[in-house]
Amino acid sequence: MKARQFCVFGNPIKQSRSPWIHQQFANQLGINLEYQASLAPINGFEQTLKTFIANGGAGANVTAPFKEEAWRLSDHLSDIARDSGAVNTLSVNGDRLLGDNTDGYGLITDLYRHGATLKNANVLLLGAGGAARGVIPALIKEQLASLTIANRTASKAHDLKQHFSDFSIQSCGFDELTDTGYDLIINATSAGLAAQKPDVPATIINPNTFCYDMVYQAMPTGFMQWCQACGALQCTDGLGMLVGQAAKSFSIWFGQMPEIEPVIQQLRELLQTGK
Ligand code: ATR
């Protein structure tokens, strides 16, 4: 049988591990799949997607900077995608495009995998772009004590709070962060991509603060190193989130949930050996 065609769209995309991850899932479950990475032009995502579908594409992942556009292009949205305003998983169903967002699932399962506590936690989310927006609906469901969105540009944090106005969220600029010792801090800024770290005060961290960086690399990220230097004992990167969101996308397309753990281990080894 001809393999079903899948793709991840982004710009840039060269760094994407999604084709490799989905191939591991397909191998686990004996599924025949073709999954490629596609660089869509910044102003050409819609056209690139349409060409992919016209050529028989069955589904796609979408990464920065196209998640909001994928949301607009979806004919039908899952509840979580509708709330987040961002889509990272598209499924072609006849002539309809179904949009979902599995980033929140990836984040929450990875936090639990690392032993973080979410119930009654005071949570600080750094960043107010697509990455932050995508995980807020899933975070809100976790019975947190509080959720604060802090962003370098305070107005964008306030806009995001407004978007989720049904929920009790606080928003502020980095320089207004006066609370100390959050239970959980999630870095959803793209500062790390430019080898920078968000300019936030060290007082937000105490030894029990669980620090999570949504990006990942072979070595601890700059944000993780800074959190450790501020005394945080538990810091982790977003590699497990990446594999978790991919697994959920895979289950949407194939109706079977692959095993996440072995793929996380293998990917960590690949990174550490520079592959
Ligand atoms: P993404 O889809 O990855 O979230 P985005 O929508 O461009 O990308 O958002 C990038 C986020 O990272 C924003 O919150 C941005 O802050 P501003 O709104 O102030 O631009 C944040 N960010 C990027 N570089 C940063 C840096 N060096 N320090 C702090 N925040 C940074």
Boltz pocket constraint, residues with backbone or C-beta under 6 A from the ligand:
constraints:
  - pocket:
      binder: B
      contacts: [[A, 64], [A, 65], [A, 126], [A, 127], [A, 128], [A, 129], [A, 130], [A, 131], [A, 132], [A, 151], [A, 152], [A, 153], [A, 156], [A, 188], [A, 189], [A, 190], [A, 191], [A, 194], [A, 196], [A, 197], [A, 198], [A, 199]]
      max_distance: 6.0
